[in-house]
Amino acid sequence: MGLLAQEQAKVTDWPGYLGWTIGLVIVIALVYWLMRQGWNWRRTLQSDLPLLPALPDDPGTPLLETAGRYHGTTTAGNWLDRVVAHGLGTRSLADLTLTEAGLLVRRPGDVDLWIPAESLTAARLDSGIAGKVVPSGLLVVTWDHQGTALDSGFRADHAAEHAAWVAALEALVTRTKTKKTEEAAP
């Protein structure tokens, strides 16, 4: 019986457990603080990004609508360079509406995003954006924001919808470019 009591005393080394637990909590807090500092530093670096286009009062008749998830925005062609200015870096639920006037992204609890048709430049299917890889694919919309090319990634609740969105967005880009060319011609 005496041997069992000695072994139990070794197992319940509370000061050692508390020391390791407190040390682990400090390390986790430090890592979180450093991540937060990095996010704020990135926001400061991107502070020269102009304000986002204002939401229109009437975006027009919907061509396509879907619900899904907004995964973030990056500089075009660099899927790891997340843009965090103006709320573009926050992942959120999203309702997408495509009209002849542009793309409206309603994000409950976050800043809504309006991309005018003349700013849209391309759409494609991809597997990742902003450090997030989605094996079943993402809808990536490329757009120009006052001289800065950006990619915004979305994941519809039903991934089968992505191809229709790419086709509709590409058709809108073509119509918009054709209209601009016709207006510029004498």
C-alpha positions as MATLAB code, in Angstrom:
seq = 'MGLLAQEQAKVTDWPGYLGWTIGLVIVIALVYWLMRQGWNWRRTLQSDLPLLPALPDDPGTPLLETAGRYHGTTTAGNWLDRVVAHGLGTRSLADLTLTEAGLLVRRPGDVDLWIPAESLTAARLDSGIAGKVVPSGLLVVTWDHQGTALDSGFRADHAAEHAAWVAALEALVTRTKTKKTEEAAP';
ca = [
       0.000    0.000    0.000;
       2.858    2.391    0.747;
       4.243    1.968   -2.784;
       0.883    2.924   -4.350;
       0.710    6.121   -2.273;
       4.194    7.136   -3.428;
       3.287    6.613   -7.089;
       0.126    8.697   -6.732;
       2.106   11.521   -5.203;
       4.359   11.573   -8.283;
       1.380   11.720  -10.655;
      -0.209   14.718   -8.959;
       2.629   17.221   -9.253;
       0.289   20.251   -9.264;
       2.975   22.964   -9.149;
       4.593   21.454  -12.252;
       1.274   21.225  -14.101;
       0.326   24.782  -13.173;
       3.730   26.060  -14.302;
       3.422   24.369  -17.703;
      -0.184   25.525  -18.092;
       0.645   29.141  -17.292;
       3.646   28.983  -19.646;
       1.478   27.605  -22.455;
      -1.165   30.305  -21.926;
       1.552   32.988  -22.091;
       2.944   31.545  -25.344;
      -0.549   31.401  -26.913;
      -1.259   34.999  -25.833;
       2.065   36.141  -27.287;
       1.375   34.434  -30.624;
      -2.115   35.975  -30.766;
      -0.696   39.425  -29.970;
       1.950   39.080  -32.706;
      -0.698   38.010  -35.241;
      -2.806   41.023  -34.299;
       0.207   43.331  -34.705;
       0.867   41.860  -38.154;
      -2.753   42.452  -39.193;
      -2.571   46.082  -37.998;
       0.771   46.582  -39.762;
      -0.728   45.258  -43.027;
      -3.720   47.594  -42.606;
      -1.318   50.536  -42.157;
       0.645   49.572  -45.278;
      -2.584   49.450  -47.302;
      -4.028   52.693  -45.924;
      -3.415   54.418  -49.283;
      -6.012   52.158  -50.953;
      -8.907   54.460  -51.944;
     -12.323   54.069  -50.355;
     -14.547   51.397  -51.866;
     -17.303   52.422  -54.301;
     -20.531   53.463  -52.584;
     -23.464   51.061  -52.751;
     -26.022   52.157  -55.336;
     -29.584   52.927  -54.282;
     -30.853   50.604  -57.006;
     -28.290   48.091  -58.306;
     -30.697   46.939  -61.033;
     -32.427   43.730  -61.997;
     -30.563   40.632  -60.806;
     -29.017   38.451  -63.495;
     -27.740   35.910  -60.937;
     -28.034   35.545  -57.181;
     -26.461   33.131  -54.738;
     -25.603   32.733  -51.088;
     -22.219   31.595  -49.905;
     -19.050   32.771  -48.293;
     -16.652   35.634  -48.983;
     -13.075   34.406  -48.510;
     -11.175   37.652  -48.930;
      -9.457   39.926  -51.398;
      -5.832   39.866  -52.553;
      -3.786   41.838  -55.025;
      -4.442   40.325  -58.451;
      -2.217   37.384  -59.263;
      -0.845   37.016  -55.726;
      -3.168   34.713  -53.809;
      -1.241   35.186  -50.536;
      -1.154   39.011  -50.457;
      -4.368   39.628  -48.522;
      -5.874   43.112  -48.651;
      -7.188   44.038  -45.199;
      -7.989   47.731  -45.746;
     -11.655   48.763  -45.725;
     -12.818   45.402  -44.364;
     -11.720   43.435  -47.447;
      -9.662   40.985  -45.395;
     -12.466   39.626  -43.243;
     -14.007   36.282  -44.194;
     -17.766   36.289  -43.853;
     -21.060   34.966  -45.096;
     -22.131   36.677  -48.302;
     -25.060   37.064  -50.660;
     -23.934   37.804  -54.225;
     -26.106   39.603  -56.746;
     -24.962   40.238  -60.309;
     -26.726   42.969  -62.289;
     -25.918   44.855  -65.485;
     -24.557   47.628  -63.243;
     -22.128   45.402  -61.324;
     -21.627   42.897  -58.534;
     -23.190   43.475  -55.112;
     -21.807   41.500  -52.173;
     -23.982   41.752  -49.057;
     -22.062   40.646  -45.966;
     -24.187   40.411  -42.816;
     -22.304   41.936  -39.902;
     -19.560   43.361  -42.122;
     -18.992   45.991  -44.815;
     -20.952   45.359  -48.016;
     -19.002   45.467  -51.268;
     -20.068   46.987  -54.580;
     -17.987   46.333  -57.698;
     -19.275   48.416  -60.632;
     -19.474   46.648  -64.005;
     -16.834   48.944  -65.505;
     -14.383   47.831  -62.779;
     -14.844   44.100  -63.433;
     -12.054   42.669  -65.582;
     -12.312   38.857  -65.338;
     -13.672   35.836  -63.477;
     -12.263   32.355  -63.038;
     -12.446   29.194  -60.981;
      -9.525   28.664  -58.624;
      -8.659   26.503  -55.637;
      -7.432   29.164  -53.224;
      -7.218   32.805  -52.226;
      -5.825   34.758  -49.282;
      -4.101   31.699  -47.853;
      -7.317   29.647  -47.917;
      -7.396   26.542  -50.113;
     -10.778   25.087  -51.012;
     -10.407   21.801  -52.933;
     -13.897   22.034  -54.427;
     -13.071   25.471  -55.845;
     -13.721   29.170  -55.515;
     -15.174   31.813  -57.766;
     -12.467   34.477  -58.118;
     -13.510   37.863  -59.475;
     -10.760   40.169  -60.761;
     -11.521   43.870  -60.640;
      -9.797   47.213  -60.870;
     -10.093   49.582  -57.922;
      -8.814   52.951  -59.090;
      -5.659   51.532  -60.638;
      -5.137   48.607  -58.253;
      -5.979   45.177  -59.646;
      -7.656   42.989  -57.022;
      -8.945   39.404  -56.806;
     -11.916   38.628  -54.551;
     -12.778   35.034  -53.716;
     -16.230   33.606  -53.116;
     -17.567   30.142  -52.394;
     -21.219   29.566  -53.265;
     -23.214   27.227  -51.064;
     -23.560   25.046  -54.170;
     -20.201   24.842  -55.968;
     -21.923   23.738  -59.186;
     -23.087   27.366  -59.599;
     -19.535   28.664  -60.037;
     -19.301   27.885  -63.759;
     -22.515   29.825  -64.479;
     -21.151   32.761  -62.495;
     -17.880   32.769  -64.445;
     -19.796   32.747  -67.734;
     -22.164   35.529  -66.623;
     -19.345   37.703  -65.272;
     -17.237   37.245  -68.418;
     -20.261   38.135  -70.568;
     -20.848   41.280  -68.481;
     -17.181   42.276  -68.812;
     -17.412   41.841  -72.601;
     -20.663   43.856  -72.828;
     -19.198   46.630  -70.691;
     -15.996   46.835  -72.783;
     -18.053   46.849  -76.006;
     -20.266   49.625  -74.658;
     -17.230   51.716  -73.658;
     -15.691   51.221  -77.104;
     -18.917   52.228  -78.842;
     -19.268   55.343  -76.659;
     -15.647   56.344  -77.369;
     -16.088   55.960  -81.155;
     -17.281   59.120  -82.996;
];
